Amino acid sequence: MTLVHGEQDITTTDGTRRTPAPWSNNGPWETLRDRKEVLVVAQTMVYAKRLHDFYSLLAPDLRVHVQFTVAPHMFNGGAAEILRALGGTVLPWEQAVRREFDLILAAGSQGIEQLHGPVVRLPHGAGNIKLARHSAPDGERAAIGLGRDYLYWEGRLVPTSFALAHEEELLELRRGCPDALPIAEVVGDPCYDRISAALPHREDHRSALGLRPDEKLVLVSSTWGDGSLFTRLDAVLPRLTSELPRHGYRAVLLPHPNIAAQHSAYAVRSWAKATTRGAVTVIPPETDWRPLLVAADFVIGDHGSVTLYGAMTGVPVLLAEYPHRHVNPRSPAAQLARTAPALAPGHPLTGQLAYAAEQYRPEDYAAIADRISSEPGRFDRNARRLLYRVLGLGQPAHTPDPEPLPLPEPLDAIAAADARRAG
């Protein structure tokens, strides 16, 4: 029997030999033994942050050992750093693919076919907004994440279970990959639940940001890629600087972390500052965006998930960019695009914000928000039940306690830290 770094090789059901996870149940030096080994796979920083609400349901259980890895991905910059900041074990990908796990959590598809253990997949955003670039053989373009290309590998359905946020996603899955319906389970949306719970404490979040009671926070949110607001940055951001009264408004830019992963955080900051002369606070990619959304008075966005979550908050949403050809026409984001006013050139921005507030109809946006989760307030219970079923363990004998959103850092502190990074 071969020993690798003090670990015994094991023979798996397919006849191959692999080593168990490091510090697994075979080591006599362990303090805690006979634990279930869980691997959290973060292809990108966004996936790492999205997975937090899932693996944190397991963290207090002494029977479970959670580890992390970063799968190969073109946008994986910053993913390892955000995981290491938790103080957890981040396995090199080359080690992760050689080991057996009792549960694998993933929000993306890249690389998971190489791992060994039952995979629980979950969406990495809200509403299954974007369409795949390429059509299926029948001419249909599946929603990204719900097509066969995202779930199958060489004829094999890779996930053991697929956790969805809304019943509507079952219909999308039926369109894109009907063979995966038996493994699909609607558990709800963690961001929906956390934002909903935080909204009654909106003033606490505004105070933490350093906003005055009479000050309006304008949140500018951009997804990544073609058709994102970021592609029109030089047309949108200067208006925030030149047209909004300096003493009545604060503006923040929330760029999708994939933009920084591709072009660098330095480039994102430089481009934003060049168009606003530093008057708009650029939110770093590792920051939790949800408290900022809770505190906002206006949301200016595009077809990204953050803009869609803005429909929950009871404040006006304006669309600065919307690529119709690349958006799922059945998605709640498409409904938002039919409801929210579009930012128009040639008209004063303050007037357009006032128009959006005047035209705002809470019931219209509530109908959109209802399509984000069909299990409101029940994500933690549903997701924990799913995870423990896959692990083959009984759940802890208490109702899971959802983590409240953290209060945000003051905007002035974020800006000061940004200035220090810039040198």
Disulfide bonds with the S-S distance in Angstrom:
none
